Amino acid sequence: MPLSRTLSMSSLPGLEDWEDEFDLENTVLFEVAWEVANKVGGIYTVLQTKAKVTGDEWGDNYYLVGPYTEQGVRTQVELLEPPTPALKRTLDSMNSKGCKFLAQNEEKPHVVAHFHEWLAGIGLCLCRARRLPVATIFTTHATLLGRYLCAGAVDFYNNLENFNVDKEAGERQIYHRYCMERAAAHCAHVFTTVSQITAIEAQHLLKRKPDIVTPNGLNVKKFSAMHEFQNLHAQSKARIQEFVRGHFYGHLDFNLDKTLYFFIAGRYEFSNKGADVFLEALARLNYLLRVNGSEQTVVAFFIMPARTNNFNVETLKGQAVRKQLWDTANTVKEKFGRKLYESLLVGSLPDMNKMLDKEDFTMMKRAIFATQRQSFPPVCTHNMLDDSSDPILTTIRRIGLFNSSADRVKVIFHPEFLSSTSPLLPVDYEEFVRGCHLGVFPSYYEPWGYTPAECTVMGIPSISTNLSGFGCFMEEHIADPSAYGIYILDRRFRSLDDSCSQLTSFLYSFCQQSRRQRIIQRNRTERLSDLLDWKYLGRYYMSARHMALAKAFPEHFIYEPHEADATQGYRYPRPASVPPSPSLSRHSSPHQSEDEEEPRDGPPDVDGERYDEDEEAAKDRRNIRAPEWPRRASCASSTGGSKRGSVDTAPSSSLSTPSEPLSPASSLGEERN
């Protein structure tokens, strides 16, 4: 039956609606990936979060294909009977004879098969080799060779055009996998990547320019009131503070109300993920905070899974000591309250000298004595199998961040994924992110970057780079990213030392913000979440599928590319009020538009100015430009006489050309102001 398109970005004004319907009755979409119901990487998040939007568009004509694992089936799959006789016959045939093409329908459907990464790419190559009537799409989320080259500490982006790809792949013993990835990219009707930076990489390493960029999105949960997500931040921060109280027992000589929590999380790739730059910047930040007499303390978490054999005994002891102190305090409090209650019952004020007896003081002294320790709080929460050669621990020893009392920057390395059932830090990842103040992701190689995107939708400011897909995407769509809590570190046009200095500047300026400034910035960050919603970004996947249908079935679908207007594009303006950060708001890239207004000099006096979140958000919405979306392509009638739906398609240039900066007084803003 005809299925209407899902409305994209309904919460944002000015975006064109699809009013017509697209007939999907005899069209089937298969999405194939190793990560389907198999939580082994970021692609799992892509598929899992995108499933609802795609399911709304395709209904029962949407199928996900992945590996069968017992764990995945038990936890993520609901076993059902096949919804159609054709699918049942196909599955029976697959079970009895092996995997074969879907050819059980009475009327042959138009099939779209979307393959993710080289692991699934072999299926795409076989579809084309056997000349199956299937419209194929191949998406690379990160090139195989690119990841290996960056891990080898080469000057990757300045030498993309100089690599002998066959030689490099052979030397790294990945030539067969590289060939599969390259073959899939060339065989596909439509080739896509997740970001512009990866598109450039794929063009040089896989020797094909992507047809379209399909950014990664998330399912965004909007709150009815702005204070709701701020309350969640406070609640989650309190959970983290409890862990910090135990971890630093005996050395808790800093004010938790003046403590900021930074974190980096992800795959343990020391240089690719920027952990090396982050550690160096933390050492410099520690020096700046100490020499300037700052009262702020920074606790930096490294959440990166590594090889361990168990929890650190000293770390577990810290949580036990904290719990013992809590129990002691509650016991004394109950006895104190009971005596106070009895005194008030007889109508007299209590004698404070008799409220606590010797037993109470002895109990409290024992608890205080248990908090004494001579060693510094541990840096790592677990026993590492490769302690002497671990890159993070080796760097910490070199820069001297040992969690001493004199250090204003404390470091905690948690080499395990977070879990709410952990006896150490019992919070899940989402709750932990909400409780932190800043996510730091200075990656050198990051095709997209889900971690800063997740921070954004939860209203947590983050630091990304202009070598990450997320960072490039935000620079393209936001006139002044840092004003919205999206700091873009320049790792493409600066030296490593200069990038580290810039990161130190970001961190130090963030530490100078007042609590009110941080609240304002979190409000602005959370407003960007609409930009990362699949309701908006799902359009790029729709366009890729329509483009593939037009190429595979030209008698039914006609693809008419057109040039896009470079001045059009969805772009957040600068905030209507002053930026919240004391630091200057600068673009990370030297390739800045000439007509862009320069930021104001000097630290803004936010605390002295009136700030209304609803009013500022309303002004932002009025100044947002709508994107130029691909025009409807014409459609052709099939030989059977049935008319196919129209196809929305566009060349890669129309979807990836950066738009011009949006001045605060745009035409929409002038009309409504």
N, C-alpha and C positions, 0 to 999 in steps of 0.2 A: 504494500500500500504506500501511497505517497507520504513522505515524512518531511515536515517543515524544518527549515534550518534553525539551529539554535541562534538566539540573539547574542551577538558578541558585544561585550563591554557595555551592558545595559546601564551600568551605574555611571558611565561617563557620558557627558553631553557631546553633541556635535558629530557623533559617529553614524555613518550611513547604516540603515537597517536593510536586511534582506526581506523584502515583502513577498517575493514570489516563492514558490516551492520547487524543490529539486526532486525529481522522480527517481527514487532509489529502489523501486520495486524489484527490478531485475539486475541490480548491481550489488556486488558483495565485496566487502573489505576484509582482507586478512592482514594482520600485523604480526610479524614474526621476529622474535628476539630470544636470546638465551636468558634474558632477565624476566621473562613472563612468569609471574608467580614464583620467582626465584631471586630472593633478595641478596644480590651479590655486587651491586654497584649503583651508580647514579641513574643508569638507564631504567632500572626498576622504578625509581621515583617518577621518571618521565611517563612511563606506561601506566603506572598505578594512579597517578594524579590526573592524567589525560583521559582515562577510560570513561569517565562520566560524560565529558563533553562529546567525545567521539560516539559513545553509546546513544546519547540524545540525538545525534545527527543521523546515525545509521540504524538504530534500533536492533532488531534481530539479525540484521545483515552484517553485523560486525563480529569478527572472530579474532581472538588472540591465540597464537601458537607458540609454544615454548617447550622446554624439556620437562619430562615427568620426574619429579622428585617426591619421595614420600613426605618429607617435611613440608614442602610447599603445598602439597595437596591437603595435608591435615590442617594447616593453619590458614591457607589463603584461597582455597578452592571450594566452592559449593557444588557437589556432584549432582547433576541433573540429567534427565533423559534428553536426548536430542530433540530440539523443538520442531524440526521438520523431517518428513520422511526422506528427503534427499540427503540431509546430513547424516541421518541414521544409516542409510545404505552406504554412504561414503566411509563412515567410521567402521562399519562392519567389513568393508572391503580392505581398509587399511589394516585392521586387526588380522585378517586372514592372509593377505598377500603382501603386506608391506605398504609403505606410503605411496599413494598414487594421486593424480590430479582429480580434482573435484569435477566429475563429469556425469553426475547422477541426476541432474535437473532435467525435466522434460524440455524446458527451454533454456538454452545455454545462457548463463548470466554474463554480464560484463564484470570481470574480476579485477580488483586492485589488490596487489600484494606489496606491502610495505615492509622492507627488511632493515633491521637495525644492526650495524656493525658487521665485521668480517665473519664472525661466528655463524651468523645466519645468511651471510652473503652467498654461500655455496648453493643454497636453494634458488636464489635469483639467477645465478649463472646457468643452472640446469634448466630453469624455465625458459630462458632465452635460447639455450643450445637446442632444446627440444621443440622450439617454436610454438610454445603453448600460448593461447590467446589470453595473456595476462598483462595488465598494465603494471609495471614494476617501478618501485621507488626504493632507493638506497640512501640511508642516512648514516653518516659517520659522525659520531659524537666526539671522537678524538682519533687522529690518525695513529696507527700502530707505530710507524717509524718515527713520527714526531715525538711520541712519548719516550721512546728509547733514546733518541738523540738528545733530548733535553735532560734526561737522567744522566747522560754522560758529560754534562757541564760544558757543552759546546755553545758558541755564539749562534744560537739557532736562527733567530729572526733576521739577523743581518746577513745570513748566508743561505737563505732558503733556495735561491736560484742557483747556488753553486754546488749543492750536494749531488754526488753520484749515487742515486737512490738504490740502484741494484747492488752496488758495492757496499754501501752502508748497511743495507738489510742483510746481505750475506755475512758481513763481519759480525753482526749481532745475532746470527743464527735464527733469523725470523723471516728468511726469504720466502718460504712457502706461504706463510701467513700473509706477508706483504702482497704477494702475487694474488692471493684470493681477494684481499681487500681492494686492490687496484682493478682486478677484473670485474668485481661487483659494481664498482663506481662507473666503469665504462659500459657495462652491459645494461644498466638501468635506464629506463625511459627518462626518469627524473632523478637527479642526484642532488641531495641536500646536505647541509651541515648546520650545526646549532648556533653558529656565530660568524660574524664577519672575519674575525681573526683566524678562525679555523678554515674558513673558505679560502683565504690566501694560502694557508698551509697546504690544504688539499690540492689547490691548483698546481703547486710546485712539486709536491711529493707523490700525488696520485695522478697527476697530469690530466686532470679534468676540472674545469671551472664549475662550481656548483650552480645549478639552475635557480635555486632559491635558498634563502636562509630561514630555518624554522627554529626560532628561539624556544627555550624550555620554559614552561610555566608551572604554576602551582594552583591548587584549590584554595582560594582565599576566603577565609571566614571573616565576615564583617561584623563589627559590634554596633549595637544600637546606640551606644553612648561612648564618647571618647575616653571617659575615665575608666571604662571596663578593662581595656588592655593595660592601662597604667596600674590598675589594681593587681592584675595578674603579674606584672613585673615586680611589684612590691612583695607579693606572696612568694614568688619563685626566688627572689633575692634573699628572703628570710631563710629559705631552705639551704641555699648556698652558704649563708652566714653561719648556720649551725655547723656545717662541715668545717668551715674555716676556724671556728672556735675550737673544735677538737684537734684539727691538724696542727695548729700553732699553739697548743697548750704549753704553758711555761714561757712562751715568747709572745704572748698576746699584748704587746705594748703599743699597739696602734689602735686608733679609733675606727671601729667598724662603720660608723656613720659617715666617715670621710674616706671610705675605701671603695675603689672602683674595680670592677671585675672585667678583665679582657680575656678573650679566648681565641684560639685557633683550633680547627677541627678538620678532619678528613683523612684521606689515605696517607699513610706514612711515607711520603716522598719528600725527603728533607729539603732539597733545593727546589724542586718543581712547585711545591706548595708554599715556599717562601718562609719556612721555619727558620732558616739561617739568617735571613734579613730581619725577621721579627726578633730573634734573640739579640742580635747586635743592636737593634734599635732600643730594646729594653735596657740593655747595659747603659746606653747613652742617656735614656730617660731617667734611669736611676741616678746617674751623676747630676743631671739637671735638677731633679727634685731635691737632692741632698744639698747642693751648693746654694740653691735659692731658698732653702729653709721651708719647703712646702710641707703642709700638714697632710697632704693627700698621700694615701698608700695605694699601690696598684698590685692586685693579685692576678697574675697571668696564667691561664690554664692552657695546657697543650693536650688536646683530646685526640690522640693518634694511636691506633692499635698497633702493638708491637709484640714480640715474643717474650712472654713472661711465664713464671711457674707458680706464682701465687701473690696474694697481697703482701705488702711490706708489714712486718710485725709492728714496727714503731707507728705506722699509720693507723693500724687497727687499734693499737693501744690508745692513741689520741682520742678516737671516738668513744672508747670505753671510759676514759677519764672524763670526757665531757658528760657522758650519760651519768656517771657516778656523781659528779658535781650537781647535775640537775636533780637527781634523786635526793641528794643531801639537802639541797635548798628547799625542795618541796616538803621534805619531812619536817624541817625546822619551821617552815611557813605554816604548816598545819598545826603544829604545837602552839606556835605563837598566836594563830588565829583562834584556837580553842580557848586559850587563856584570856585573850582579849574579849571574846564573846561572853565568857563567864563573868568577867569583871563588869562589863556593861549591863549584864542581866541584873546585878545587885545594885545598879545605879551609881557606880563609882568609876572614876578614871583609873586606868591601870597604872601600877607602879612599874615603870620601865626597867628598873633594876632587877625585877623579879620575873620579867617576861622570858628571859633566857637563863637556863640553869647551866651547871658545869657540864652536864652531858651534851648539851647543845654545842657549847664552845669546843669540847673535845672532838665532837663529830666534825665540826667545821674545820678545825685545825688539821685533822687527818686528811680531809678532802683537799685542803690547800697544800699539804705536804706531798700529796700524790701528783700535784701538777708540776713539781720541780723536776727539771731535767737539764743536763749539762750540754747535750748536743743540740745542734740546730734542727729545726723542723725538716723532715725529709723533703727532697725535691721530687722524687719519684714515689708514687703510691704503691708500686708493685716491685717485686724482685725481677730484674731484667736478666734474661739469659745471656745477653751480650753487653753487659754493663760497661766493660772497658772500651768497647768499640762503638757503642751507640752514638749516633751523631748528635742528638739533642744533649745527652749527658756529657759528652766530650766537649761540646761548645760551652755548656754551663760551667764546667770546670775551668775553661780558658778565660771566660769573661768574669768569673768570680761571683755569680749570683747564687749564694748559698743560703738565702733566707735568714741572714743575720739580722740582729736588731737594728743595725745601722742602715740596712737596705730599705729604701722606700718602695722598691719593686720586689715582690715575692713571686716565685715560680713554682707551679705545681704541674708535674708531668703525669697524666693519667693515661697509661698505655693500653686502654681497653675501652670499648664502646660503653656509653652510659646506659644504666638500667635502673628502673624504679625498685628492683628487687636486690640491688647491691647493698651489702652490709656497710659499705664505706660512704658512698655518695648516692643515696637512694632517690635519684631523680631520673626521668627519661630525658632524651636529648632536647625535646621541645621545651620542657619546663626549665632545663638548664639555660637554654638560649634566652628565654624570656627573663631570667633572673640576672643576666649579665648586662653590662653597660655598653660594651663595644666588641664587635667581632672583627678580627684582624686576619685578612687573607691576602698577603702580599705575593701571590703566586707568580711564578715565571711562566709556567705552562698550565693553563686552565681554560680548556675549550669553552666551557660555559661558567660553572661555578654556582652550584645549588646552595652552598652554605651562606654566602652573602644574600642570596635571594630569599632564603628562609628567614634570615635576620630582618629583612625589609618588611615582609608580610607580618612579622610579629612586632614591628615598631622598634627594632633595635638597630642603631647606627652601625655601619660597618666600613671597613677599609678594603678596597679591591684594587685592581691594577688595570692599566690600559693594555695589558696582554691577556686579560681574561675576557671571555665572551660577555659576562655580566657587566663588567666595567665599561666595555665599549658600548654596550646596549644602553646603559644608563647615561653615558656621556652624550649619546646621540639624542636621547629623549628628554633630558633635563638640562635647562639652561645653566643652572648653578648647582651641581650635584652636592657639594659639601654643605650648602645651606639646608639640604634635606637629609643630612646625615649619611650621605654616600660619598666617602672620600676616595678619590681615584689616584692611586700612586703611579707615578711615571716610571715604568721599568723598561720602556722601549727606546726612549730617546735620552736617557740619563745613564751615567755609569752606576755600577753597583753601590759605590760609596755615596754618590749623590742621592740615589734612591733611598738608601738607608737614612741619610740625613733628612730627607723629606718625610719619611715615615716617622722619624723621631719628632719632627715638628708637628705632625698630625697628632701624635700621642700626647705630647706636652700641652698643646693647645686644648685638647679635649680635657686634660686634667685641670685646666684653668677655668673650665666652665662652672657656673654655679648650678645648684640643683634645679632651679627654675629654668635655666637655659637648657639643661639636659631634657627636662620634661617637654619644653617647646620643640626641641629637635626630634624627640621620639614621636610627637604628634605628627610632625611633618614627614618623618620616615614612613610611618604607618599609612599616610595618605598615598604613598607611591604604590601600595600593594595592588591597586586596580591595574596598574601597568603590567604586572606579572601574572595576572589571572588568565587561566586557560580560556575564559570566555572571550578574551581579546587575542591572545597569542595562538589559540587554536585556529584562527583564520589562516595562518601561514600554512598549517598542515592541510587545511581544506584546499588552498590554492595549489599545493603540490599534487594532491590527488586529482584535482580537475585537470591540471596540466598533463599528468600521466595518462588520464583517460583520453584526452585530446590527441596525444601522440600515438597511443596504442589502438584507438578506435576512431580514426579520422572521419569515417563515414557517419558516425553518430555525434561526435563532439568536434567542434572547430576551435582552434586556438589562435587568437589574434593578439599578438603582443603589441604594446604601445609604450611610448615614452612617458615616464612619470614626471610630474612637476617637482623639481628638487626643493622648491620652497614649501611644499606641503609636507606634513608629518606630525604625528602625535608628539607633543613636546610640552613638558611642564615649564612654566615661566619661573623666574626668580620669585621667592616669597614676597608677598605684599609688604611685610614688615622687615625689619633689619635681620640679618643673619644671626643665629644664636651663638656662633663660635667666635672667640676672641681672635682667632687666626684670620689672616687674609684668605679670601675665597679665590683660589686660582685654578685655572685649567691645568691638568697634568700634561697635556699635549701641547707642543709649540705650534701645531697647526690649528690655530684658532681663527675663527671668522673675524674679518677686519671690522665689520660693522657691529661687533658685539660690544656692549657697554662694559667698561672696566669696573671692577668692584670698588667699593668705597674703601678708603684707607682708614686705619686706626680701629681699635676695638669698639664694637657697638655697645652702647649702654642699654642692654635689653631690660635690665631690672628697673630702669628709670622710665621705660616706655610702656604705654598701654598695649596689652596683647589680648586679642580675642581669637581663640582657635577657630570657632565657627565662621567668624567674619573673614579670617585669612583664607580658610579653605574655600569659602564661597568665591573670593576674588580669584583664587587659583583656578577654580573650575570655569570661571568666565573667560579666563585668558588662555585656556587650553585650545590648541588648534586640532582640528580633526584631520586624520590622515587621508591622503589620496589613496583610495582603494581601487584595485583593478576594475575596469569597466566590464560590463556584461559582454561576454563573447557571444557571437551568433551560434545557433545550433542548427544541425542538419537533421532531416528526417531519415529514419532507418528504412531499410528495404521493405520491412513489414508494415510501414505506414505509421507506426507509433512515434510520436515526437519526444525526443530526449530533452532533459532539462538543460538550462544554460550553464556555461562553464565559466568560472571566475579564475582567470590565470593572469600571470604577469611575469616578465623577465626578472632575473635576479637583481638587475640594477634598480628597478623600480621599487623594490622592497628594501634595499640595503643602502641607498644613497642617503647620507646624513642630511638632515634638514637644516635650514638656516636657523640661527638662534632667534628665539621669540622675544621681542621687546616687551617690557611690562605692560605697555599700552598697545595691545593688539587691536585689530579692527573690532573683534568681538567685545573686547573690554571697553573700547571707546563707546560702542553702541549702548552697552548696558550700564556703564558708569555715568 
